Amino acid sequence: MSSHIEDRWKNYRLKVIPLDAPELQAIECRRAYFAGAQAVIDIALGLTTGSQQAAAKQMRDLKEEVLRFKAQVVAGRA
């Protein structure tokens, strides 16, 4: 059984969540992390039903959305 998402979660946990954070915070963050992974999987599976061009555009749109969010985080707005 693979653990691709779990491995990335552990790395994220070490880099982002303070080690002294309450356990409930870590649990809720892990749930949100896996929910995000599920959303991406759902989107990716939906891409297989359309044209290759439409799938490529949707992937570019997703990347732009993530980059916008990152900019908001850096600016302290998210």
Helices and strands as residue ranges (DSSP letters): H 4-16, H 23-47, H 52-74
